[in-house]
Amino acid sequence: MADPTIFGYSLLDRLGVRAESSLYVAYDGATETIDALIGTWLATGALLDAATDSQITGGQILIPLQADGSWKAAPHSSGNKNNEVIVMNFENAANQYATEVLLPAYLDAMISNGKVNPAETHLAALIANILSTAGTADYQSRDLQQLTALRDAFLSSRKRRGMTSKTKALG
């Protein structure tokens, strides 16, 4: 693994001050499972809990991943940038709240008559994958409700770190 996995713990002391403790972890990704990593995170948390006066209030396992070699090697030299975004709102059957999925630097072909065209080949494939329940992982809302349909999609501009400010003259 080029980038180590990070076990993170959030600790709370008697004054209400939060602190973070992190450990870098190497393992064989071909043989270890997520459940095994969670078990190791819990076991290490028990040792950390016994070694501190603070309370562990939660944490995370961060698994950095490398880009797939079959993906493009560089951004296209023309087209949209990351601040130009398609916002897709997905529904679930449990409540009225939408789950937002952002698509930065969308392909120009995804826009028809100034509006997002969800039937465009690449966008339709992405939407179908997000709504599919046939794979290894099912995409969910923040409150773990299965996404059931695309409610709407629209264009937006989002400020991104490192982008230079530009003023556009209108009229």
C-alpha positions in Angstrom: 0.0 0.0 0.0 1.4 3.4 -1.0 -0.8 5.3 1.4 -1.3 3.9 4.9 -4.8 3.4 6.4 -5.4 5.6 9.4 -7.2 4.5 12.6 -8.5 7.7 14.2 -10.0 8.1 17.7 -11.8 11.1 19.1 -11.2 11.6 22.8 -13.1 13.8 25.3 -11.5 15.0 28.6 -13.2 16.1 31.8 -13.1 19.7 30.7 -15.0 19.0 27.5 -11.9 19.4 25.3 -11.6 17.1 22.3 -8.4 15.6 21.1 -7.6 13.2 18.2 -5.3 10.2 18.3 -4.3 8.5 15.0 -2.4 5.4 14.2 -1.1 4.4 10.7 -1.9 0.8 9.7 -0.5 -1.5 7.0 -2.2 -4.7 6.1 -2.8 -7.1 3.2 -5.8 -5.8 1.3 -6.2 -9.1 -0.5 -6.9 -11.0 2.7 -8.2 -8.5 5.2 -11.9 -7.5 5.3 -13.5 -4.3 6.5 -15.0 -6.2 9.4 -11.5 -7.4 10.4 -10.2 -3.8 10.3 -13.1 -2.7 12.4 -12.3 -5.5 14.9 -8.7 -4.3 15.1 -9.8 -0.7 15.5 -12.1 -1.7 18.4 -9.3 -3.8 20.0 -6.8 -1.0 19.7 -9.5 1.4 21.1 -9.8 -0.8 24.2 -6.1 -0.5 24.8 -6.2 3.2 24.2 -9.2 3.6 26.5 -7.3 1.7 29.3 -4.3 4.0 28.8 -6.0 7.4 29.1 -8.3 9.3 31.4 -10.3 10.6 28.5 -13.4 9.0 27.0 -13.3 7.7 23.4 -16.4 9.2 21.8 -15.9 7.7 18.3 -13.5 7.6 15.4 -12.9 6.5 11.9 -11.0 4.3 9.6 -9.6 6.2 6.6 -8.5 4.0 3.7 -6.7 6.1 1.1 -6.9 4.6 -2.4 -4.9 5.0 -5.6 -6.6 5.9 -8.8 -7.3 3.0 -11.2 -4.7 2.7 -14.0 -7.5 2.5 -16.6 -8.8 6.0 -15.7 -7.6 9.0 -17.6 -4.0 10.0 -16.9 -4.6 13.7 -17.0 -7.6 16.1 -17.1 -8.9 17.1 -20.5 -7.2 20.2 -21.8 -10.5 21.9 -22.5 -14.0 21.6 -21.2 -15.5 22.3 -17.7 -13.6 22.8 -14.5 -14.3 21.5 -11.0 -16.3 24.6 -10.0 -18.8 23.8 -12.7 -21.1 21.2 -11.2 -24.1 19.1 -11.9 -26.1 18.7 -8.7 -28.2 15.5 -8.6 -30.8 15.1 -5.8 -31.8 11.5 -5.1 -34.9 10.4 -3.2 -35.6 7.6 -0.8 -38.8 5.9 0.3 -38.5 6.7 4.0 -38.6 10.5 4.0 -38.8 13.7 1.9 -35.1 14.6 2.2 -33.0 14.6 -0.9 -29.4 13.2 -1.0 -27.1 15.4 -3.0 -24.5 14.0 -5.3 -22.1 16.4 -7.1 -20.6 15.8 -10.5 -17.8 18.4 -10.9 -16.4 19.2 -14.4 -19.3 17.4 -16.1 -19.1 16.7 -19.8 -20.7 19.3 -22.1 -22.7 16.5 -23.8 -24.7 16.2 -20.5 -26.3 19.5 -21.1 -29.2 19.9 -23.6 -30.9 23.3 -24.2 -29.2 24.7 -21.1 -30.5 21.9 -18.8 -29.1 18.7 -17.4 -30.0 15.7 -19.6 -30.2 12.6 -17.3 -30.6 10.4 -20.4 -27.1 11.3 -21.7 -25.1 8.0 -21.9 -22.5 8.6 -19.3 -24.8 10.4 -16.9 -27.5 7.7 -17.2 -25.0 5.0 -16.5 -23.8 6.8 -13.3 -27.4 7.4 -12.1 -28.3 3.7 -12.8 -25.2 2.6 -10.8 -26.2 4.8 -7.9 -29.7 3.5 -7.8 -28.8 -0.2 -8.4 -29.1 -2.6 -5.5 -27.4 -5.5 -7.4 -23.7 -4.7 -6.5 -21.5 -5.0 -3.5 -22.5 -1.7 -2.0 -25.9 0.0 -2.0 -25.8 3.8 -2.1 -27.7 5.3 0.8 -28.9 8.7 2.2 -27.1 10.0 5.3 -29.7 8.4 7.5 -29.1 5.0 5.7 -32.1 4.9 3.5 -31.8 3.3 0.1 -31.8 5.8 -2.8 -34.8 5.1 -5.0 -35.0 7.7 -7.8 -33.4 10.8 -9.2 -35.5 13.7 -8.0 -33.9 16.4 -10.1 -30.6 17.6 -11.5 -29.4 21.1 -12.2 -26.3 23.2 -12.9 -24.4 25.0 -10.2 -21.1 26.8 -9.7 -19.2 25.9 -6.5 -16.1 27.7 -5.2 -13.2 25.4 -4.9 -9.9 25.9 -3.0 -7.1 27.0 -5.2 -9.3 28.4 -7.9 -8.5 31.9 -8.9 -11.3 34.5 -8.8 -12.5 35.8 -12.1 -15.0 38.5 -12.8 -17.2 38.1 -15.8 -18.5 41.2 -17.5 -22.2 40.9 -18.4 -24.1 43.0 -21.0 
